[in-house]
Amino acid sequence: MRIAFLDRMPWDYRVDTPEVRPLGGSQSALCHLARALARAGHAVRVVTMTSAPGPVAGVDCRSLSEGYALFAGMDAAIVLNDPDPDVARGLRAAMAGRGLVVLWTQHDVDQPAMAAFADAGVRALWDRVVFVSDWQRRAYRRSFGACPADIVIGNAMAPAFETLFAESEDVLAAKAGPPLLVYASALFRGLDVLLDAFPLIRARLPQARLLVHSSLGIYQVAAAADAHQALYARARAMAGVDYRGAVAQPALAQALKGALCFAYPSTFPETFCTAALEAMAAGALAVVGDLGALAETTRGLAELVPVAEDYAGRFAERVVDGLADREALGERLGRQRRLLAASASWAVRARAWEHFIERARA
């Protein structure tokens, strides 16, 4: 099949960008899915605001400045997070009505980018809508009513996480030494709560350390323009905390291989949580807030903490309790890693997308 992706976000990236610098979750997912579909033998084109168009890993990376003619002859055009009716109409014209026009949204209903989707006429312009969780789909149905024929296809772990461990490798052997906690998500999704909780964790686990990989670099915001310096300074000043900012996915995978716990007291209702999925694939115990699609994403493998009164205190207690029995924890994390290795790769997701497009075109 001939499959094209479109992202009008004004970010300069190609499908190899997640390997070399931080990139947002939706865009990273697009990159990984495009490459997986290309490896499966499809002709794949990705259209973004890249300043360096050209072939990358079997994917034709092109610049949106070339216009909608790039979508002529495609079997499917998949638009990321952008229900703008002019986009749907432009693609239909370029494809002469012979290909699918698909909206792939990873946003919640309250995000400004999705405002146009409240209009039934706009929703009708899309042949299909792909959500990343049932939680998200239910929210859209409650807020907007009937959607075009929709489907849920979740995200997956970055390829860097797939090969972290050999099949028979002991997960805990890579996590020797003082317990290492990692926060690796957007800073406004619970880092402040974690910094409240961490001294409570250290009171019971004095050797515990916290590694923070978080900044607006994933959204291509320069450090000088990042308005959250006070939060970073607070992290740097805390005993046991190592603040390092956002990094490319291979470096993040190596950091998480040594982490015993993914500490994520979420305060943001996410439609999916790739960060939690990747941390679990790296053999970390996920202790997360029970908010949004986190329960669905973590598939019964995580410790879920209700977001309620004394959130930081209860979160700290769950982390300490979860790390108490190291032998049982090792068995648990080994099973967790094997399950996700078999079921949460982009190759698996690419097959789901293949079947979805084939059925929709039938």
PyMOL commands that set and color helices and strands:
alter all, ss='L'
color gray80, all
select helices_A, chain A and resi 17-19+25-39+64-66+68-71+85-94+112-118+120-123+134-144+159-162+171-175+187-189+191-204+216-219+223-225+229-237+249-257+274-281+294-298+311-322+326-343+346-361
alter helices_A, ss='H'
color red, helices_A
select strands_A, chain A and resi 2-6+43-48+54-56+59-63+76-80+100-104+128-131+150-152+180-183+209-212+241-243+261-264+285-289+303-305
alter strands_A, ss='S'
color yellow, strands_A
deselect
rebuild
show_as cartoon
